[in-house]
């Protein structure tokens, strides 16, 4: 006997899937029917429902259904299970038969076609010969149906058709043949799956119902048979948990069977079948769960590989491929190339046996590339198979595959080759390690608008044999430039291996090819970034089957980061390549570039005298000179405070073009787009600007000159917009400090002043400017509560102050009577008109207003003042007259005494008491006789007010002079004070 005779039967090893028969489809001559069939069976993803579809004729004869027994009383079973029972329910007896029929709701021959459809349904039911298989109808329609409830005609005719065909509403479906055909097919599959689930559920109940008729004496074999059938139906229903429970029960019942020579082999065989089902990779699955629980990812991956291999040997290629594809991601990331190669080889076999074109191409590309450790002869074989698939030919079988599965796979591949649908496939390279490497880069991080944007694409193949591609395209973030980054084979040959006049489109193994592209950026893209979004390389022909390798971002696959690291480590060891050759691993990545404006050929020069002084009209002269070879057109100047600074600076900065006006809050801090006009080559223009800074501090000023100029780039005329920015930081300082104080006639500081008593307002102007300041004029404006004794005139008019110099002036003032005794009153304001003295330009006059301080004013009951010469002479009489003025409405009793002084003799009343009537004034005369020269202390007058004891003598004495300068005696007999 051959070893194959001892293998497990394929219906036992395969994955049980619900069997659904499709009738009414002409997949040979009807293109619409063929497209529907392809949507059901071609390239089925693992996430779609597990259904096995077959196209059968409408009058297909299904296996006959035997008459069901009503009693097992005298029935003696001949064995446990019939040989073809599993195959019958996998491939011969469907859970659901679906009739496809072309019929629109508004068909003019509705009645006739409705009757024809009912006849076809009846033929299907008759051919099923009494089985419980469900029947459904799918109407193929040309139009997309309206939402439920909106098409009354459709609802009415659907109900009519269900009645004629004896169908429930859940068994009638509509399939529009539109662009979204696959989506509708998936929805149909889900509905079919629900019907199939119901069928297998009913079958399990039917088998289970026989249990009450059995006895363990004569029907031991039937107990095992029924448990096995219910387990198998549960698998078809995808109920793994219950299937395992039924199989375990069947296995325990097998142990109870009475064995003898005639049934020993059958019992062992059945026990082996059940044991295989019970252990369908359950132990491995439990082990995976255990290692996942205790966070052992590598052991988990290893067991998943074993599970995938078990599924492969069990010929459940869908599950095998799903598991292997899952773990391949981990092995690519961790770069276990030998393990990845082994898994890829198994996955390639699965994809071949399933006829999965895209998976077959993807795994082939990895197995012939740099991540594969296969021998060269195997890589060569796989590459030839890959080329066959790209040429729309059937590939050679993979070695060590099951012959029966290979035969079925060849039939599948023949169907795939004959498909008239789209043969375009796209592979996202970043998830794999294909045999082609690609890197795209811009030659510079930025390009000026008047130069072409250049990028390069480096491509290298690592396969055993040369391979030619038919298209290379670079996709950019601005898709308008994609047309300039395209390399396409001009020849339209169908053979991927035939020679081409464009030899640079042939990739030689191990050699890096460089492809250069360039284009002229649009002027509206100035300031924008252009990115490489992807690079596509097309293998194959559009007339046949072709695959797009897509590198997102323009480079990189699952092994690129490792390659870059290895390249950086081995930089010193690398041999120097000839100039025309490039090492792909050393190419740096520049996946984006910025389009910047043309380099301006214009000079901007600023002339000014920093620092600026607060409130002055600070002049900044802008000189613009063209250095272009052609006319600089539409020049505009934006000048002023640079945006983005402190908001307080914006509110305290004003700019104007008119130097004769004084800026106020209505003037902006930035003047945009001041028209300058055109400049001929070499021509220049001077533009003065005036800036007023209200507050101190540092400010950054911007001078932005924009213009346009014509240029030619790569033979294309464009208008370039250029600009040049100049910024300057200017410090603003106060021009001077003003100190103000109130003093008495003796220049003593006053905390308060008295009504109608003269006092002095002293103003000290200290220059803080590094530049000379000319004081044009000054003025004091008093409020009504303050009057000037003399007409105020400026005492600093025309004075020029250098840095650190001070100018002073004073004004004689008095306060008229105030109400309510003591109060605080405003004084007024001090106005200084000044300007900077500059040799560069005439400067405007600035008015600085300074608010005078408030002063406390008091009424005094007695005012005393003295009249005396400005100086005296030794031993000459010095007449002094004291005036005492009563400023109350009462009679004042006043006591006066004179304190002697060592520097004077005097004649007059030394002590006196007098009465002064209200508003009256009393005079007292004294003659002082100086005894010593110099600045001498006068005899002091002590005054006491009997009615106002709180008014001290020291307060009244403040109004009187305390000292006088005494000159020595004169010569030549000139002894008169007048002569002195």
Helices and strands as residue ranges (DSSP letters): G 3-6, H 10-13, E 18-23, H 31-41, E 51-55, H 85-87, I 88-92, E 96-102, H 110-128, E 134-141, H 152-165, G 169-171, E 172-176, H 181-208, G 209-213, H 220-236, H 240-254, H 264-278, H 282-293, H 297-313, H 317-334, H 337-354, H 357-367, H 376-390, H 403-417, E 424-428, G 429-431, E 436-442, E 446-448, E 453-461, E 467-468, E 471-476, G 479-484, E 486-488, G 503-505, E 506-507, E 512-519, G 523-525, E 529-540, E 546-552, H 560-569, G 584-586, E 592-596, E 602-607, E 612-613, E 617-626, E 632-641, H 647-651, E 653-656, E 670-679, E 684-693, E 697-713, E 716-733, E 736-743, E 752-754, E 759-767, E 773-782, E 787-788, E 799-801, E 806-814, E 823-825, E 828-836, E 846-851, E 855-858, E 862-868, E 871-873, E 877-886, E 892-899, E 904-907, E 911-916, E 921-930, E 934-937, E 940-945, H 953-957, E 963-967
